[in-house]
Amino acid sequence: MNNAISNNVVYIPVPNSSYQLYYGTINPINTSQVEFAFGYQDQTFQVNADCEQGLLNGQPPSTAEEAELLNAACQIAFASF
């Protein structure tokens, strides 16, 4: 994330996926939920995640890429840097 900020890039690539996480959109709702936007195939999507239950928009991730996206957003929203 620090590289993205220093290079004036508005997203970070999500590891092991084709997703781009727009880190400026990450907005914690409470102590376990976060809303954020990500890019995929030239489109932008807005989602909610529950980091404690491991859910995207109320559902478990259906692919490993979605799980990576969930993990990245939760790490940025709630990890201590």
C-alpha positions in Angstrom: 0.0 0.0 0.0 2.8 2.4 0.8 4.1 1.9 -2.8 0.7 2.8 -4.2 0.5 5.9 -2.1 4.0 7.1 -3.0 3.4 6.4 -6.7 0.0 8.2 -6.7 -1.8 5.1 -7.7 -5.4 4.9 -6.4 -5.5 1.1 -6.2 -3.4 -1.8 -5.0 -3.4 -5.1 -6.9 -4.9 -7.9 -4.8 -2.5 -10.8 -4.5 -3.3 -14.0 -6.5 -6.2 -12.3 -8.3 -7.2 -10.0 -11.2 -8.8 -7.5 -8.8 -7.7 -3.9 -8.0 -8.6 -2.7 -4.5 -9.3 1.0 -4.4 -7.8 1.6 -1.0 -9.2 5.2 -0.7 -12.8 3.7 -0.7 -12.2 1.4 2.3 -14.7 2.5 5.0 -15.1 0.5 8.2 -18.7 0.4 9.2 -18.1 -1.1 12.7 -15.5 -3.3 14.3 -15.9 -6.1 11.9 -17.6 -4.8 8.7 -16.2 -2.7 5.9 -17.4 -1.3 2.6 -15.1 -0.7 -0.3 -14.8 -0.6 -4.1 -12.7 -2.7 -6.4 -12.0 -2.9 -10.1 -12.2 -5.9 -12.3 -12.2 -6.0 -16.1 -12.5 -2.2 -16.5 -15.5 -2.1 -14.2 -15.9 -0.8 -10.6 -17.9 -2.7 -8.0 -19.0 -1.6 -4.5 -19.2 -4.3 -1.8 -19.7 -4.8 1.9 -17.6 -7.3 3.8 -17.8 -8.9 7.2 -14.3 -9.6 8.3 -15.2 -11.7 11.3 -17.6 -14.0 9.4 -15.6 -13.9 6.1 -18.5 -12.7 4.0 -18.8 -10.5 0.9 -22.2 -8.9 0.5 -23.5 -11.5 3.0 -22.2 -14.5 1.1 -19.0 -16.6 1.5 -16.4 -15.9 -1.2 -17.1 -18.2 -4.2 -13.6 -18.2 -5.5 -10.0 -18.0 -4.1 -9.7 -14.5 -5.8 -12.8 -13.3 -3.8 -11.2 -14.6 -0.6 -8.0 -12.7 -1.4 -10.0 -9.5 -2.0 -11.8 -10.0 1.3 -8.6 -10.6 3.1 -6.9 -7.5 1.5 -9.7 -5.2 2.4 -10.0 -6.4 6.0 -6.2 -6.2 6.5 -6.2 -2.6 5.3 -9.3 -1.6 7.3 -8.4 -3.3 10.6 -4.7 -4.1 10.8 -2.3 -2.0 12.7 0.4 -0.5 10.5 
